[in-house]
Each structure stands twice: as C-alpha cells, then as structure tokens.
Amino acid sequence: MALEGKHIFGEINETRVSFVEKKIEEDRKDFLKKLLEHNGFEVIIEEHPSKNEEDPTLYTVGVTDMVFNPTIYIFERKLKTFDGRKVTQDYWFQKTEETSPSYWKLPSST
C-alpha cells in the first residue's frame, strides 16, 4: 500500500476508525500494531478470513483517532520508533531499520 494524502475512515466492529492499511498480512499487521500503540494510538484490527486454506489470512488496521493520516504523521515526523528516532517512509514500509536521511537516500557524490 502506498502512502496517500486522502484520509480514509470507516468502521471496524462498530467502532469508528481512521484506516491505516487494508488487507495486509499478519507480520505487517503486527508491526503496525506495535508501532502505533507505542505512539499512543488505540489500534483496532479486523480479520478477513481466507477463501481457501492456501491463501493467507488478511487484516485491516485502523486507529480510533479520527484525524490520524499515515502520510501526514510520517512526513510531519510525528511518529517515533521504539528507540525514539523519527519514523521515515522507508521505516514505515519496513524497507530498513535506518531512519537517516529523513526521507530518501541521496546518491553519493563522486
């Protein structure tokens, strides 16, 4: 899922939520749940059972804070990692544990 500027909200189990990501696998769900709870959000999870045994179970993650938008929170540097660094886009998408430089790697100058 890409970061989008559009704020998407709805309901999970009759609780109003801002959606964080939809139809993600369990490891991604676990990462987001831990990170968001670490940052003080109440996380609500919805399980989407698989249609057959070979397919993985998918999940939708939401938070009860109706103004939460992942794009804004990441680029305004409002989220913190577990050791207090600022969450970057690559950290959010679990591409790296590194949080420097701020948003992307710059090519090395020769």
N, CA, C and O of each residue as an XYZ file, in Angstrom:
440
protein
N       0.853     -1.178      0.000
C       0.000      0.000      0.000
C       0.896      1.238      0.000
O       1.871      1.307      0.748
N       0.570      2.176     -0.813
C       1.331      3.423     -0.896
C       0.767      4.442      0.091
O      -0.390      4.361      0.502
N       1.603      5.391      0.454
C       1.116      6.488      1.281
C       0.266      7.397      0.414
O       0.678      7.794     -0.676
N      -0.906      7.719      0.894
C      -1.814      8.576      0.142
C      -2.196      9.776      1.002
O      -2.246      9.688      2.229
N      -2.457     10.871      0.353
C      -2.880     12.057      1.077
C      -4.320     11.987      1.530
O      -4.727     12.694      2.452
N      -5.095     11.126      0.873
C      -6.516     11.022      1.179
C      -6.720     10.355      2.534
O      -6.125      9.315      2.817
N      -7.551     10.949      3.357
C      -7.874     10.434      4.680
C      -9.047      9.477      4.539
O     -10.142      9.881      4.146
N      -8.820      8.209      4.860
C      -9.856      7.195      4.711
C     -10.302      6.740      6.091
O      -9.483      6.359      6.927
N     -11.595      6.781      6.317
C     -12.126      6.363      7.612
C     -13.383      5.556      7.404
O     -13.977      5.573      6.326
N     -13.789      4.845      8.447
C     -14.967      3.995      8.388
C     -15.168      3.319      9.720
O     -14.942      3.926     10.767
N     -15.597      2.047      9.697
C     -15.870      1.313     10.930
C     -15.225     -0.062     10.898
O     -15.169     -0.724      9.862
N     -14.740     -0.471     12.062
C     -14.324     -1.847     12.295
C     -15.036     -2.281     13.564
O     -14.885     -1.663     14.618
N     -15.807     -3.339     13.453
C     -16.561     -3.868     14.603
C     -17.355     -2.774     15.319
O     -17.338     -2.689     16.547
N     -18.040     -1.951     14.554
C     -18.903     -0.877     15.052
C     -18.138      0.231     15.776
O     -18.735      0.999     16.531
N     -16.845      0.322     15.557
C     -16.032      1.391     16.123
C     -15.521      2.252     14.975
O     -14.941      1.737     14.019
N     -15.734      3.569     15.067
C     -15.247      4.486     14.029
C     -13.725      4.520     14.075
O     -13.130      4.658     15.144
N     -13.099      4.393     12.903
C     -11.638      4.374     12.827
C     -11.148      5.148     11.616
O     -11.867      5.342     10.636
N      -9.907      5.580     11.717
C      -9.154      6.028     10.541
C      -8.381      4.803     10.090
O      -7.635      4.213     10.871
N      -8.556      4.416      8.830
C      -7.865      3.237      8.333
C      -6.389      3.540      8.134
O      -6.018      4.592      7.614
N      -5.563      2.609      8.553
C      -4.124      2.725      8.383
C      -3.722      1.952      7.131
O      -3.138      2.522      6.210
N      -4.029      0.665      7.095
C      -3.798     -0.168      5.913
C      -4.849     -1.259      5.887
O      -5.323     -1.716      6.927
N      -5.207     -1.671      4.663
C      -6.225     -2.695      4.478
C      -5.629     -3.907      3.776
O      -4.725     -3.796      2.949
N      -6.170     -5.069      4.136
C      -5.818     -6.346      3.519
C      -4.312     -6.586      3.488
O      -3.705     -6.755      2.430
N      -3.733     -6.593      4.686
C      -2.303     -6.832      4.841
C      -2.086     -8.160      5.553
O      -2.988     -8.684      6.206
N      -0.879     -8.693      5.419
C      -0.582     -9.972      6.044
C      -0.236     -9.791      7.522
O      -0.046     -8.671      7.998
N      -0.161    -10.908      8.231
C      -0.028    -10.885      9.684
C       1.234    -10.186     10.180
O       1.172     -9.442     11.160
N       2.380    -10.406      9.528
C       3.605     -9.771     10.005
C       3.536     -8.253      9.886
O       4.029     -7.538     10.759
N       2.927     -7.759      8.812
C       2.752     -6.314      8.627
C       1.784     -5.767      9.685
O       2.020     -4.707     10.266
N       0.703     -6.498      9.925
C      -0.277     -6.104     10.946
C       0.381     -5.996     12.312
O       0.148     -5.038     13.049
N       1.201     -6.979     12.644
C       1.874     -6.970     13.952
C       2.813     -5.775     14.092
O       2.844     -5.124     15.136
N       3.581     -5.487     13.034
C       4.496     -4.341     13.056
C       3.732     -3.035     13.266
O       4.088     -2.236     14.132
N       2.679     -2.818     12.470
C       1.906     -1.572     12.579
C       1.241     -1.444     13.941
O       1.234     -0.365     14.534
N       0.683     -2.542     14.435
C       0.012     -2.505     15.740
C       0.997     -2.084     16.830
O       0.693     -1.206     17.637
N       2.163     -2.701     16.855
C       3.165     -2.364     17.879
C       3.635     -0.918     17.741
O       3.738     -0.199     18.735
N       3.923     -0.491     16.505
C       4.417      0.867     16.276
C       3.369      1.910     16.664
O       3.691      2.894     17.330
N       2.135      1.701     16.257
C       1.079      2.673     16.546
C       0.745      2.715     18.044
O       0.530      3.792     18.600
N       0.703      1.565     18.685
C       0.454      1.554     20.126
C       1.606      2.229     20.873
O       1.381      2.921     21.866
N       2.823      2.032     20.402
C       3.984      2.695     21.000
C       3.830      4.219     20.915
O       4.300      4.941     21.794
N       3.171      4.706     19.855
C       2.959      6.134     19.652
C       1.644      6.623     20.258
O       1.220      7.747     19.988
N       0.998      5.793     21.071
C      -0.166      6.230     21.837
C      -1.513      6.073     21.169
O      -2.499      6.640     21.639
N      -1.583      5.318     20.084
C      -2.859      5.137     19.395
C      -3.543      3.859     19.852
O      -2.889      2.860     20.153
N      -4.877      3.907     19.899
C      -5.656      2.698     20.139
C      -5.888      2.048     18.785
O      -6.481      2.652     17.891
N      -5.421      0.819     18.638
C      -5.461      0.120     17.351
C      -6.609     -0.884     17.352
O      -6.808     -1.621     18.318
N      -7.356     -0.897     16.255
C      -8.446     -1.852     16.063
C      -8.086     -2.681     14.822
O      -7.696     -2.132     13.791
N      -8.222     -4.008     14.936
C      -7.863     -4.923     13.859
C      -9.113     -5.662     13.392
O      -9.935     -6.094     14.200
N      -9.240     -5.797     12.080
C     -10.303     -6.624     11.515
C      -9.652     -7.739     10.713
O      -8.782     -7.495      9.877
N     -10.082     -8.958     10.978
C      -9.539    -10.121     10.271
C     -10.429    -10.452      9.087
O     -11.654    -10.485      9.204
N      -9.796    -10.699      7.939
C     -10.505    -11.128      6.727
C     -10.128    -12.587      6.477
O      -9.036    -12.861      5.980
N     -11.013    -13.525      6.813
C     -10.663    -14.938      6.637
C     -10.342    -15.254      5.173
O     -10.925    -14.683      4.251
N      -9.402    -16.176      4.992
C      -9.024    -16.552      3.622
C     -10.121    -17.406      3.002
O     -10.875    -18.086      3.698
N     -10.189    -17.354      1.682
C     -11.229    -18.094      0.970
C     -10.904    -19.574      0.875
O     -11.802    -20.413      0.797
N      -9.610    -19.892      0.882
C      -9.208    -21.290      0.914
C      -7.973    -21.423      1.789
O      -7.367    -20.423      2.174
N      -7.601    -22.649      2.102
C      -6.529    -22.894      3.063
C      -5.161    -22.413      2.601
O      -4.307    -22.116      3.437
N      -4.927    -22.327      1.296
C      -3.622    -21.915      0.783
C      -3.386    -20.409      0.920
O      -2.240    -19.972      1.019
N      -4.446    -19.622      0.925
C      -4.319    -18.166      0.996
C      -4.106    -17.716      2.442
O      -4.690    -18.283      3.365
N      -3.278    -16.706      2.631
C      -3.067    -16.213      3.994
C      -4.282    -15.415      4.486
O      -5.042    -14.865      3.689
N      -4.445    -15.364      5.790
C      -5.462    -14.510      6.385
C      -4.979    -13.073      6.259
O      -3.812    -12.783      6.522
N      -5.864    -12.180      5.862
C      -5.511    -10.770      5.712
C      -6.204     -9.947      6.796
O      -7.208    -10.364      7.373
N      -5.642     -8.768      7.055
C      -6.131     -7.916      8.136
C      -6.268     -6.469      7.675
O      -5.566     -6.021      6.768
N      -7.177     -5.755      8.310
C      -7.288     -4.310      8.148
C      -6.955     -3.692      9.499
O      -7.454     -4.126     10.537
N      -6.101     -2.667      9.469
C      -5.669     -1.988     10.688
C      -6.239     -0.578     10.681
O      -6.151      0.135      9.681
N      -6.823     -0.184     11.801
C      -7.335      1.169     11.964
C      -6.998      1.687     13.349
O      -6.657      0.913     14.244
N      -7.092      2.986     13.524
C      -6.905      3.603     14.842
C      -8.141      4.425     15.167
O      -8.833      4.908     14.271
N      -8.411      4.578     16.456
C      -9.621      5.300     16.872
C      -9.472      6.812     16.794
O     -10.456      7.537     16.942
N      -8.255      7.299     16.566
C      -8.027      8.739     16.399
C      -8.484      9.119     14.987
O      -7.838      8.760     14.003
N      -9.584      9.834     14.896
C     -10.193     10.130     13.599
C      -9.399     11.120     12.750
O      -9.703     11.277     11.568
N      -8.408     11.782     13.302
C      -7.600     12.697     12.496
C      -6.301     12.059     12.030
O      -5.525     12.697     11.319
N      -6.045     10.802     12.420
C      -4.803     10.144     12.031
C      -4.775      9.884     10.525
O      -5.713      9.325      9.957
N      -3.689     10.299      9.898
C      -3.426     10.027      8.490
C      -1.945      9.647      8.420
O      -1.090     10.474      8.735
N      -1.622      8.405      8.011
C      -0.226      7.973      7.999
C       0.700      8.906      7.230
O       1.816      9.169      7.679
N       0.265      9.403      6.096
C       1.109     10.285      5.286
C       1.501     11.535      6.061
O       2.673     11.912      6.092
N       0.538     12.163      6.674
C       0.811     13.393      7.425
C       1.696     13.101      8.626
O       2.653     13.833      8.882
N       1.392     12.048      9.360
C       2.177     11.739     10.555
C       3.617     11.366     10.215
O       4.526     11.676     10.985
N       3.840     10.714      9.089
C       5.210     10.351      8.703
C       5.973     11.574      8.215
O       7.086     11.828      8.677
N       5.399     12.331      7.296
C       6.136     13.447      6.717
C       6.221     14.666      7.635
O       7.089     15.518      7.443
N       5.343     14.761      8.620
C       5.494     15.799      9.639
C       6.320     15.289     10.813
O       6.492     15.986     11.813
N       6.827     14.068     10.682
C       7.749     13.461     11.647
C       7.152     13.377     13.051
O       7.819     13.679     14.040
N       5.892     12.965     13.122
C       5.185     12.876     14.394
C       5.268     11.492     15.036
O       4.951     11.338     16.216
N       5.692     10.488     14.270
C       5.781      9.134     14.811
C       7.208      8.832     15.226
O       8.158      9.261     14.571
N       7.356      8.093     16.313
C       8.678      7.720     16.833
C       8.873      6.209     16.746
O       7.932      5.432     16.909
N      10.115      5.818     16.487
C      10.461      4.404     16.503
C      10.509      3.937     17.958
O      10.323      4.733     18.878
N      10.757      2.658     18.155
C      10.783      2.101     19.504
C      11.956      2.629     20.325
O      11.930      2.582     21.554
N      12.990      3.133     19.639
C      14.131      3.695     20.365
C      14.181      5.217     20.274
O      15.219      5.818     20.551
N      13.059      5.854     19.885
C      12.947      7.310     19.952
C      13.324      8.089     18.711
O      13.246      9.317     18.717
N      13.733      7.413     17.643
C      14.040      8.117     16.393
C      12.739      8.425     15.653
O      11.688      7.872     15.977
N      12.816      9.301     14.668
C      11.621      9.670     13.896
C      11.395      8.665     12.772
O      12.328      8.281     12.067
N      10.137      8.244     12.617
C       9.771      7.270     11.590
C       9.850      7.916     10.216
O       9.307      8.999      9.995
N      10.530      7.245      9.297
C      10.602      7.695      7.906
C       9.722      6.789      7.050
O       9.214      5.770      7.520
N       9.553      7.168      5.810
C       8.740      6.381      4.893
C       9.309      4.973      4.729
O       8.548      4.006      4.746
N      10.612      4.834      4.574
C      11.222      3.509      4.420
C      11.087      2.674      5.689
O      10.900      1.460      5.610
N      11.178      3.298      6.841
C      10.974      2.576      8.101
C       9.521      2.107      8.189
O       9.263      0.961      8.556
N       8.587      2.971      7.859
C       7.158      2.647      7.890
C       6.853      1.423      7.037
O       6.077      0.556      7.439
N       7.469      1.355      5.855
C       7.232      0.244      4.940
C       8.162     -0.933      5.193
O       8.202     -1.871      4.396
N       8.904     -0.895      6.283
C       9.785     -1.970      6.713
C      10.855     -2.303      5.674
O      11.254     -3.458      5.530
N      11.312     -1.285      4.957
C      12.396     -1.479      3.998
C      13.747     -1.422      4.694
O      14.715     -2.031      4.240
N      13.805     -0.686      5.800
C      15.043     -0.521      6.546
C      14.735     -0.181      7.987
O      13.656      0.317      8.309
N      15.693     -0.456      8.848
C      15.600     -0.041     10.250
C      16.211      1.337     10.428
O      16.034      1.977     11.465
N      16.930      1.789      9.411
C      17.607      3.077      9.476
C      16.606      4.212      9.264
O      15.661      4.076      8.487
N      16.815      5.317      9.948
C      15.897      6.453      9.823
C      16.608      7.711      9.343
O      16.071      8.813      9.450
N      17.811      7.546      8.814
C      18.559      8.687      8.315
C      19.062      8.344      6.931
O      19.570      7.237      6.754
N      18.959      9.199      5.949
C      18.435     10.556      5.994
C      16.924     10.554      6.161
O      16.288      9.503      6.228
N      16.371     11.744      6.227
C      14.978     11.894      6.607
C      13.991     11.118      5.748
O      13.137     10.424      6.299
N      14.069     11.203      4.432
C      13.052     10.568      3.603
C      13.600      9.624      2.551
O      12.921      8.661      2.196
N      14.777      9.852      2.046
C      15.322      9.017      0.980
C      16.825      9.086      1.009
O      17.410     10.001      1.588
N      17.445      8.109      0.380
C      18.903      8.114      0.313
C      19.345      8.978     -0.846
O      18.798      8.887     -1.945
N      20.319      9.802     -0.602
C      20.869     10.652     -1.647
C      22.012      9.894     -2.335
O      22.747      9.153     -1.683
N      22.159     10.080     -3.646
C      23.270      9.403     -4.317
C      24.588      9.953     -3.799
O      24.700     11.139     -3.489
N      25.572      9.088     -3.709
C      26.881      9.546     -3.237
C      27.556     10.367     -4.337
O      27.486     10.024     -5.518
N      28.196     11.432     -3.938
C      28.870     12.299     -4.919
C      30.256     11.768     -5.213
O      30.953     11.279     -4.323
N      30.646     11.869     -6.467
C      31.971     11.381     -6.858
C      32.837     12.502     -7.330
O      33.989     12.278     -7.700
